[in-house]
């Protein structure tokens, strides 16, 4: 029937007085224009009518995953098959070129189908991301593996269609090329194995804060794919880390800290050892007026008094027996201060301890946990605590150690001049 249409057009042109050879070419051109017009009309009807009806229906019914499917344009890509089917149907009107037209149409249809499968798999990943479990067990890596397999099979089918051979024959030759495939897809295979291990062992999740100095990564994981893990650093730069590097190399994951409800504060204050001394009676009376120390001082004073009395110790010399020191009282003050601080997690470990003295003095380390793991809040709490401790240390007769500065040397020189009676500036 399709050939008869061409013959009918040819006959009509000859009857109008056109040369038979020219009529052949004109008939073919007219046939091509008719097919092209049919393709344009079919594509227009499919996209402007059927696709719009489907989109309207999906939006109207508020289908949960409908918007995701529409965003991936699965139905719109499906409409591209219609023109290819029309060309395939009318290929017989060009007997001398039918073979290549059919191959071209089939190849185009296969490519469209591959793009549809690609969009469908992306939609599955998008839908999966709407669930909380996607942060714990992402599937993007597995979807990428499926895509690779689909595209390899699609490529084999296309090559087989163009060669006019069975795909089975080409598939049988893949065994001989396995070593080549292993080399080409080395990173993908390593990434697949790493992805399985990362997911099975729950080593990383999307949203985890990780540190990996070797790769310059220090921030939150924003994506886990087959080959790479994307980390958004705190300066908003993106670091891409190979998936298998998280298995072969060491990295720090801060997730446990974030879920624990407390972030560690571990910082020393360096006390000038020359300022450490026994407490005098005046100092003890002064400390009793400090809110966080009153109960401690009264209790400690009674305990020391009982000990010295029971052991008949002569306290005329401070070396004998037991006595309070300003560093010990300051340590007790810090302990009570932390116990009453609203920014400290009272359910987690707290400690104020002395570290080994160094050339910088005696380190008095504060060890505690904030009750808010957010970085800004944590730094604020930590800063407020040490602001206070630096300010109150002189109240205990203690000096905070720091290396001499030009200002210190200037004061020494001025004091020496004053002692010598020299008023020269």
Secondary structure, DSSP 8 states (H G I E B T S, - for coil): -HHHHHHHHHHHHHHTT--HHHHHHHHHHHHHHHHHHHHHHHHHHIIIIIHHHHHHHHHHHT-TTHHHHHHTTHHHHHTHHHHHHHHHHGGGGSTTTHHHHHHHHHHHHHHHHHHHHHHHHHHHHHHHHTSTHHHHS--HHHHHHHHHHHHHHHHHHHHHHHHT--HHHHHHTTGGGHHHHHHHTHHHHHHHHHHHHHHHTT---TT-EEEEGGGTEEEEEEEE-SSEEEEEETTS-EEEEETTHHHHS--EE-HHHHHHT-EEEEEEEEE-GGG--B--HHHHHHHHTSTTTHHHHHHHHHHHHHHHHHTT--TTSTTSS---BHHHHHHHHHHHHHHT-TTB-TTS--EEEE---BTTBEEEEEEEEES---HHHHHHHHHHHHHHHHHHGGGGT--B-----HHHHHHHHHHHHHHHT----
